């Protein structure tokens, strides 16, 4: 009897035989066992990352402000600790590069709250620059190095700068040249473009737009800067607007050749724009030779027509109901209102400006004489 029991127990241990507990399943394939082991390792990583993502959702500001501020500091400190735990536990993890971005961003925020210390960020940046675990990490480190430099520059003076520091602009330009595919290039390229625009450096503006078209063809910054370059290049060239007015009339500003023209982009919902168009109407009344046309960004032609009546604007208004996404605004890079385009008597664009410079341009085109 004892021997028989021994045989049964040994048989139960053999794969594919029937024992006291029934049929024993065949061994799982090697690739399936590897998948199981990988899932066992990845599950804690994913849970930790979900906790990190939850911490990135900042709470809305509440009163008293000091209490909210203290809560924000605690959240950032917790986020930083969690991110650094992730990078320690999973140095080659799925979310490594994003974790590095959050780490550096958290160090920056903590370092700038209440006039804090950026030295921990500088130290971490230096480590990543010496031995970056990936190209993305290198791009992050180089970007935050510039942010540290910019923050230091703004802390040394209490007066607002009229234009970015030349050294910083140079640093932005160098970054763009070294890391043209970095996620931060559109942001820095916009700053470099605006500096070139202030200086009237059209070659630099074109170079920035071409770089963005090559590496970020679908980015909003690319379309915006291309339109701004388009507006700059249009100065001195024929410029016109053809559309149907809010009262259903077809109008083409080429009909106005021989008279100076202002095209005013505005909206009833914007107080500064309303104020500007009122002053333009007063100016037009004093200069009967001047033609004015409005391009309104309101959400409907009815609102534009009603606003025109309430403001006593006696000039044509266009409204394609697309607001900021309308063809005129997109083509000519309108990013703020009011914006005024001044056209001379020959139908050429003399320039464009915001609320602060339209009268100077208007006087300029009034003084021109048709050839």
Secondary structure, 3 states (H helix, E strand, C coil): CHHHHHHHHHHHHCCCCEECCEECCCCCCHHHHHHHHHHHHHHHHHHHHHHHHHHCCCCCCCCCHHHHHHHHHHHHHHHHHHHHHHHHHCCCCCCHHHHHHHHHHHHHHHHHHHHCCCHHHHHHHHHHHHCCCCHHHHHHHHHHHHHHHHHHHHHCCCCCCCCCCHHHHHHHHHHHHHCCCCCCHHHHHHHHHHHHHHHCCHHHHHHHHHHHHHHCCCCHHHHHHHHHHHHHHCECCECCCEEEECCCCEEEHHHHCCCCEEEEEECCCCHHHHHHHHHHHHHHHHCCCCEEEEEECCCCHHHHHHHHHHCCCCCCEECCCCHHHCHHHHHCCCCCCCEEEEECCCCEEEEEECCCCHHHHHHHHHHCCCC
